[in-house]
Amino acid sequence: MTSTQASATPAQRPILRADELRQIEARHAHIDLMRRAGMAAARFVMARTSVDARIVLFAGPGNNGGDALACATELASAGYAPHVVLLAAPERLPPDAHAAWRRAREISTPGTGGDAMAGRVRITYGLPTAPCAADWVVDGLFGIGLQRPLTGVYAEAVTAIAQARAGGARVLALDVPSGVDADLGSMTSSCCVSADHTLSFIALKPGLLTGAALDHVGELHLDTLELAFTQAPTLTAYGLNDARSNQMPLAATAHKGSRGTLRVIGGAAGMLGAALLASRAAMRSGAGKVHVAWLATPHPQVDPLMPEVMMHATTAREVAADATALVAGCGMGRSAQARRVLAALLEREVPLLLDADALNLIAHSKTLQARVAARSAATVLTPHPAEAARLLAVRTSEVQDDRLHAARELAARFHGIAVLKGAGTIVDDGRSATINTTGNALLATAGTGDVLAGMIGALLAQGYVAATAARIGVALHGAAADALSARGIRHAVASDIIAEIPTL
């Protein structure tokens, strides 16, 4: 994500929902925010085109359409010749958008055939019958308020934009790609603009950072329109720079004992790899000592690729052994033994991360659920969407349709830190939440969740506050995948992620 502002801390990168944005807009009604948005969009396009570029702007019936009209006026003032496709009767536009249309008309001269030839602007009322020949297409159909399927002429406009993009045009969405639910990250229908770039105004929106909409946002940019925020937001963006700035410095007198001891409990027969991946990631993430307590019998005596990790059987003594943090679930299985071990771990008053089979065991036991919620030490839950659905007793689609709500519900129900994995991983501590901005599809492979569990576990063992450990771990995990992608790697395995950790 890029921004017109300097790099900021999470508290300076708020993510706001539609109702919050409307309140801000109302408080700044004395400022011509639409013109500022038009100027920002024009600057964005002009920085990437020459003055003879063919620019087509689709303007819808609301203020998003007004932003597109304002952008066209600014482009024309700079010598460009934009073409506006207006899909609304001017007299039915909202007041600000109508004013933007009038400004565009002031530099226009009437033409024939329903068009107006502006000094260097052309406005077409209604969708042209011929395909758009364009170098850039600006999507100003609908903004943050759309919560219904796109139909009729608007669906046809989305098709026209897609055809232009297939013909080589670059697509810029203003604020939100039309068809995306700005609050949820889901699609209002199967009809949705796919953008190469999205320029978000004032603040980021949840739907631009998490969920299925990520396939439509393209490269995300932010222009605050020079507005400042005085109230601390409850939802913020969190990325690699944030993770680096929140890491604790390593004391010159540090030793393996001071850097914490992590115990990974898992690795039942046939699933040894999960515990190995978690323990290797933990060692690479700075834990002073890492032990694996195996459920498998017999268990490995050494990891030849990471001989620094210590191996034990899972006995009552080992489960209760001295550790500063625990990770449970990686390859744990769902046997009676696994359930007994998990029940014992829940009694330990040290930070505990619950992943994979530990979450599945909890989802099917009211007793274990109550024990998790009753813990006084920090608990971090790291479900993927299907595991989250089991914990909440809902369908996976319900989790994905409102990922922020699902994460908040998990944090509240289990009195812990919820890490809802997926595109735009959400970390919710019950009071505030962050959406992670790192990562890509290289993480969509078996074992990467085990790696994440080990990374967060190592941070917990070193004494990080649980929510901070989760956010740093998630950001570095995604950044490792980004580093691989930047080198042109298109297919990776979980072990490749571990190898990238030291470079971060």
C-alpha positions in Angstrom: 0.0 0.0 0.0 1.2 3.5 -0.8 0.2 6.8 0.6 0.4 10.5 -0.2 1.5 10.9 3.4 4.7 10.0 5.1 5.0 6.6 6.7 2.9 6.4 9.8 2.5 4.3 12.9 -0.7 2.1 13.2 -2.5 4.8 15.2 -1.9 7.1 12.3 -3.3 4.7 9.7 -6.9 4.4 10.8 -9.4 2.1 9.0 -12.8 3.6 9.1 -16.3 2.1 8.3 -18.8 3.9 6.1 -20.8 5.4 9.0 -17.6 6.8 10.6 -16.5 8.3 7.3 -19.9 10.0 6.8 -19.6 11.6 10.3 -16.2 13.0 9.3 -17.5 14.3 6.0 -20.4 16.0 7.9 -18.0 17.6 10.3 -16.0 19.0 7.3 -19.1 20.1 5.3 -17.5 23.6 5.0 -14.6 22.1 3.0 -15.1 21.1 -0.7 -13.9 17.5 -0.1 -15.2 16.5 -3.5 -12.9 18.9 -5.3 -10.0 17.7 -3.1 -10.8 14.1 -4.1 -11.0 15.1 -7.7 -7.6 16.9 -7.5 -6.1 13.8 -5.8 -7.4 11.5 -8.4 -6.2 13.8 -11.2 -2.7 14.0 -9.7 -2.6 10.2 -9.5 -3.5 9.8 -13.2 -1.3 12.6 -14.4 1.7 11.2 -12.6 1.3 8.0 -14.7 0.2 9.3 -18.1 1.1 11.8 -20.8 -1.2 14.6 -21.8 -2.4 12.8 -24.9 -3.6 9.8 -22.9 -7.1 8.5 -23.5 -8.9 8.8 -20.2 -12.5 7.6 -19.7 -14.2 8.3 -16.4 -17.4 6.4 -15.4 -19.6 8.5 -13.1 -22.4 7.0 -11.2 -25.5 8.6 -9.5 -23.9 9.5 -6.2 -21.0 11.4 -4.7 -18.5 8.9 -6.2 -19.7 10.0 -9.6 -19.1 13.6 -8.4 -15.5 12.7 -7.5 -15.1 11.4 -11.1 -16.6 14.6 -12.5 -14.3 16.7 -10.3 -11.3 14.6 -11.5 -12.3 15.2 -15.1 -12.4 19.0 -14.5 -8.9 19.0 -13.0 -7.6 16.9 -15.8 -9.0 19.3 -18.4 -7.5 22.2 -16.6 -4.1 20.6 -16.9 -4.6 20.1 -20.7 -5.9 16.6 -20.8 -9.0 15.6 -22.8 -11.0 13.3 -20.5 -14.2 11.6 -21.5 -16.9 11.3 -18.8 -19.6 8.6 -19.1 -22.3 9.9 -16.8 -24.9 7.3 -15.9 -27.3 9.5 -14.1 -29.6 12.5 -14.9 -27.7 15.6 -13.7 -30.8 17.0 -12.0 -30.9 13.9 -9.8 -27.3 14.0 -8.6 -26.7 14.9 -4.9 -25.9 18.6 -4.3 -22.1 18.3 -4.2 -22.0 16.0 -7.3 -24.4 18.3 -9.1 -22.0 21.2 -8.3 -19.2 19.1 -9.7 -21.2 18.5 -12.9 -21.9 22.2 -13.2 -18.2 23.0 -13.0 -17.5 20.5 -15.7 -20.2 22.1 -17.8 -18.7 25.5 -17.3 -15.7 24.5 -19.4 -17.9 22.7 -22.0 -19.5 23.7 -25.2 -22.6 21.8 -26.4 -22.2 19.2 -29.1 -24.5 17.0 -31.0 -25.8 13.5 -30.6 -26.3 13.8 -26.8 -22.7 14.7 -26.1 -21.1 17.9 -24.8 -17.6 18.8 -26.1 -15.9 20.5 -23.2 -13.0 22.8 -23.9 -11.2 19.5 -23.6 -13.8 17.4 -21.9 -16.5 15.2 -23.4 -19.5 14.1 -21.4 -21.6 11.3 -22.7 -25.0 10.8 -21.0 -25.6 7.1 -20.9 -23.5 4.2 -21.8 -21.9 4.3 -25.2 -22.7 1.5 -27.6 -19.1 1.2 -28.9 -16.4 -0.2 -26.6 -14.3 2.3 -24.8 -10.9 2.9 -26.3 -8.8 4.1 -23.4 -5.4 4.1 -21.8 -6.9 4.7 -18.3 -10.4 4.1 -17.0 -11.6 5.7 -13.8 -14.3 3.9 -11.8 -16.5 6.4 -10.2 -19.7 4.4 -10.3 -20.3 3.7 -6.6 -18.4 4.4 -3.4 -18.6 3.3 0.2 -22.4 3.2 0.4 -23.2 0.5 -2.0 -24.8 -2.6 -0.4 -26.9 -3.9 -3.2 -26.1 -5.9 -6.4 -25.1 -3.9 -9.5 -27.8 -4.4 -12.2 -29.0 -2.8 -15.4 -26.8 -0.1 -16.9 -24.4 -0.3 -13.9 -23.7 -3.9 -14.5 -23.2 -3.1 -18.2 -20.7 -0.4 -17.2 -18.7 -2.9 -15.1 -18.6 -5.1 -18.2 -17.4 -2.2 -20.3 -14.7 -1.4 -17.8 -13.6 -5.0 -17.9 -13.5 -5.0 -21.6 -11.4 -1.9 -21.7 -9.0 -3.4 -19.1 -8.7 -6.5 -21.3 -7.8 -4.2 -24.2 -4.9 -2.8 -22.2 -6.4 0.1 -20.2 -5.4 0.6 -16.6 -8.3 0.9 -14.2 -8.3 3.3 -11.2 -11.1 2.9 -8.7 -12.0 6.0 -6.7 -12.3 5.1 -3.0 -13.7 1.6 -3.5 -14.0 -0.6 -6.6 -17.7 -0.5 -7.5 -19.4 -3.7 -6.3 -17.2 -4.1 -3.2 -18.8 -3.7 0.3 -16.4 -1.2 1.8 -17.2 -2.4 5.4 -17.0 -6.1 4.9 -14.6 -6.9 2.0 -17.3 -9.1 0.4 -18.9 -8.5 -3.0 -22.4 -7.1 -3.2 -22.8 -9.4 -6.2 -20.8 -11.3 -8.8 -20.6 -8.1 -10.8 -17.7 -6.1 -9.5 -15.0 -3.8 -10.9 -11.5 -5.3 -10.9 -9.0 -2.4 -10.6 -5.3 -2.1 -11.1 -5.2 0.7 -8.5 -7.6 1.9 -5.8 -7.2 5.4 -4.4 -8.8 5.5 -1.0 -9.9 8.9 0.3 -9.7 10.2 3.9 -8.9 6.8 5.4 -8.6 3.2 4.6 -11.7 1.0 4.6 -12.0 -2.5 6.0 -13.2 -3.9 2.7 -10.1 -2.8 0.9 -7.8 -4.9 3.2 -9.5 -8.2 4.0 -11.7 -10.7 2.4 -12.6 -11.6 -1.2 -12.4 -8.0 -2.3 -8.6 -8.2 -2.3 -8.8 -9.8 -5.7 -10.4 -6.6 -7.0 -8.6 -3.7 -5.2 -5.2 -4.0 -7.1 -2.5 -1.7 -5.7 -3.9 0.3 -2.8 -3.2 3.9 -2.3 -4.3 6.5 0.3 -4.9 10.2 0.1 -6.2 11.7 3.4 -7.4 14.9 1.6 -5.4 16.8 4.2 -7.7 15.8 7.0 -6.3 15.0 10.5 -7.7 12.6 13.0 -7.9 13.4 16.7 -9.7 10.4 18.0 -7.7 7.1 18.4 -9.2 4.6 16.0 -10.3 1.1 17.1 -9.2 -0.4 13.8 -5.9 0.2 12.1 -3.6 -1.2 9.4 -0.5 -3.1 10.5 2.5 -3.9 8.2 6.2 -4.7 8.1 7.3 -1.2 9.2 5.0 -1.4 12.2 6.3 -4.8 13.1 9.9 -3.6 13.0 9.2 -0.5 15.0 7.5 -2.6 17.8 10.3 -5.1 18.2 12.1 -4.9 21.5 15.9 -4.2 21.3 18.1 -7.1 22.3 20.2 -6.3 25.4 23.9 -6.7 25.2 23.7 -9.0 28.2 21.1 -11.3 26.7 21.5 -15.0 27.0 19.4 -18.0 26.0 17.7 -18.0 29.4 16.7 -14.4 29.1 15.2 -14.9 25.6 12.6 -17.3 26.8 11.7 -21.0 26.5 9.0 -22.1 24.2 7.4 -25.6 24.3 5.6 -26.8 21.2 3.1 -29.6 22.0 1.9 -31.7 19.1 3.2 -34.0 16.4 1.0 -37.1 16.7 1.8 -40.1 14.5 1.6 -39.2 10.8 1.7 -35.4 11.6 5.3 -34.9 12.8 6.0 -32.2 10.2 3.6 -29.7 11.8 5.5 -29.6 15.1 8.9 -29.5 13.2 7.8 -26.5 11.2 6.6 -24.7 14.3 9.7 -25.4 16.3 12.1 -24.4 13.4 10.2 -21.1 12.9 10.3 -20.4 16.7 14.1 -20.9 16.7 14.5 -18.6 13.8 12.2 -16.0 15.5 14.5 -15.5 18.5 13.3 -17.8 21.2 16.2 -18.7 23.5 15.2 -22.4 23.8 12.6 -24.5 22.0 11.3 -27.9 23.0 8.9 -30.2 21.2 6.7 -32.4 23.4 5.7 -35.2 21.0 2.5 -37.1 21.1 3.9 -39.7 18.6 5.5 -42.9 20.0 8.3 -43.3 19.3 9.2 -39.7 18.7 12.1 -38.2 16.9 15.3 -37.7 19.0 16.7 -34.9 16.9 15.7 -32.6 14.0 18.6 -32.9 11.6 17.7 -29.6 10.0 17.4 -27.8 13.3 19.4 -29.7 15.9 19.1 -26.8 18.3 15.5 -27.9 19.1 15.1 -30.3 22.0 12.8 -33.3 21.8 10.7 -35.0 24.5 7.8 -37.3 25.0 4.6 -35.7 26.1 4.4 -36.8 29.7 2.8 -35.0 32.6 6.2 -33.8 33.7 7.0 -32.5 30.2 3.7 -30.7 29.8 4.3 -29.0 33.2 8.0 -28.3 32.5 9.4 -24.8 32.9 8.4 -22.7 29.9 7.7 -19.1 29.3 5.2 -19.8 26.6 3.4 -22.7 25.0 2.1 -23.6 21.5 -0.4 -26.4 21.3 -2.1 -28.0 18.3 0.4 -28.3 15.5 -0.2 -31.9 14.3 -1.8 -32.7 17.7 -4.6 -34.9 16.4 -7.9 -35.3 18.1 -7.3 -38.5 20.2 -8.3 -38.9 23.8 -4.6 -38.4 24.7 -4.6 -35.2 22.8 -7.6 -34.0 24.7 -6.1 -34.9 28.1 -2.9 -33.1 27.2 -4.8 -30.0 26.0 -6.9 -29.9 29.2 -3.6 -29.9 31.3 -2.1 -27.1 29.2 -5.1 -24.9 29.8 -4.3 -25.0 33.5 -0.8 -23.6 32.9 -0.6 -19.9 33.8 1.8 -19.0 31.0 1.0 -17.5 27.6 -0.6 -20.2 25.4 -1.1 -20.2 21.6 -3.9 -22.5 20.4 -3.7 -23.6 16.7 -5.1 -26.3 14.4 -6.2 -29.5 16.2 -6.2 -27.7 19.6 -8.9 -25.4 18.2 -10.9 -28.3 16.7 -10.8 -30.1 20.1 -12.0 -27.0 21.8 -14.8 -26.4 19.2 -16.3 -29.8 20.1 -16.1 -29.5 23.9 -18.1 -27.1 26.0 -15.8 -28.0 28.9 -12.7 -27.0 27.1 -14.3 -23.8 25.8 -15.1 -22.8 29.4 -11.5 -23.5 30.5 -10.1 -21.4 27.7 -12.4 -18.5 28.6 -11.5 -18.8 32.3 -7.7 -18.6 31.8 -6.0 -15.6 33.5 -2.8 -15.9 31.4 -2.8 -14.7 27.8 -4.4 -16.9 25.2 -3.9 -16.5 21.5 -6.2 -18.3 19.1 -5.0 -18.6 15.4 -7.9 -20.2 13.4 -8.3 -20.2 9.7 -11.9 -19.4 8.5 -13.1 -23.0 8.7 -11.7 -23.4 12.3 -13.2 -20.1 13.3 -16.6 -21.3 12.0 -16.4 -24.4 14.1 -15.5 -22.4 17.2 -18.4 -20.0 16.6 -20.8 -22.7 15.4 -21.6 -21.0 12.2 -20.9 -21.6 8.5 -17.5 -20.7 7.0 -19.2 -18.4 4.6 -20.6 -16.4 7.5 -17.1 -15.9 8.9 -15.8 -14.8 5.5 -18.8 -12.5 4.9 -17.9 -10.4 8.0 -14.4 -11.3 9.1 -14.1 -8.3 11.5 -17.2 -9.4 13.4 -16.0 -13.0 13.5 -12.6 -12.0 15.0 -14.3 -9.7 17.5 -16.7 -12.5 18.5 -13.8 -15.0 19.0 -11.9 -12.6 21.2 -14.9 -11.8 23.3 -16.1 -15.4 23.6 -12.7 -16.8 24.6 -11.3 -13.8 26.4 -8.2 -13.9 24.3 -6.4 -12.6 21.2 -8.1 -13.7 18.0 -5.9 -14.1 14.9 -8.3 -14.8 12.1 -6.0 -16.0 9.3 -6.6 -15.4 5.6 -6.3 -12.6 3.1 -6.0 -9.6 5.3 -5.4 -11.4 8.6 -7.2 -9.8 11.5 -5.8 -9.5 15.0 -8.4 -8.6 17.6 -7.7 -8.2 21.3 -11.2 -7.5 22.4 -10.7 -3.7 22.5 -9.1 -2.9 19.2 -8.2 -4.7 16.0 -5.6 -4.5 13.2 -5.7 -5.8 9.6 -2.4 -7.1 8.3 -1.2 -5.6 5.1 1.6 -8.1 4.3 1.4 -11.5 2.6 0.3 -13.0 -0.7 -0.9 -16.3 -2.2 2.4 -18.0 -1.6 1.1 -18.6 1.9 -1.7 -20.8 0.5 0.1 -24.1 1.1 0.2 -26.7 3.8 2.3 -25.9 6.9 2.4 -22.1 6.7 0.0 -21.9 9.7 2.4 -24.0 11.7 5.2 -21.6 10.9 3.0 -18.7 12.0 2.3 -20.5 15.3 6.0 -21.0 16.0 6.8 -17.3 15.1 4.1 -15.9 17.4 5.0 -18.5 20.1 8.6 -17.4 20.1 7.6 -13.8 20.6 5.3 -14.8 23.5 8.2 -16.7 25.0 10.4 -13.6 24.8 8.0 -11.6 26.8 6.0 -9.6 24.2 2.5 -8.6 25.1 0.2 -11.2 23.5 -1.5 -8.8 21.1 1.8 -7.3 20.0 3.3 -10.7 19.5 0.4 -11.8 17.3 0.6 -8.6 15.2 4.4 -8.7 14.7 4.3 -12.4 14.0 1.5 -12.1 11.4 3.3 -9.1 9.7 6.7 -10.8 9.5 5.1 -14.1 8.3 3.4 -12.2 5.4 6.5 -10.2 4.7 8.5 -13.4 4.3 6.1 -14.4 1.5 6.4 -10.9 0.0 10.2 -11.2 -0.1 9.9 -14.5 -2.0 7.4 -13.0 -4.4 9.6 -10.0 -5.0 12.3 -12.4 -6.2 9.9 -13.9 -8.8 9.1 -17.1 -6.9 5.6 -18.3 -7.8 5.4 -21.5 -5.8 6.8 -21.9 -2.3 6.5 -24.3 0.7 6.3 -23.5 4.4 10.0 -24.2 4.9 10.8 -21.4 2.4 9.0 -19.0 4.7 11.2 -20.1 7.7 14.3 -19.5 5.6 13.2 -15.9 5.0 12.7 -15.0 8.7 16.4 -14.1 9.5 16.4 -11.6 6.6 13.5 -9.7 8.1 
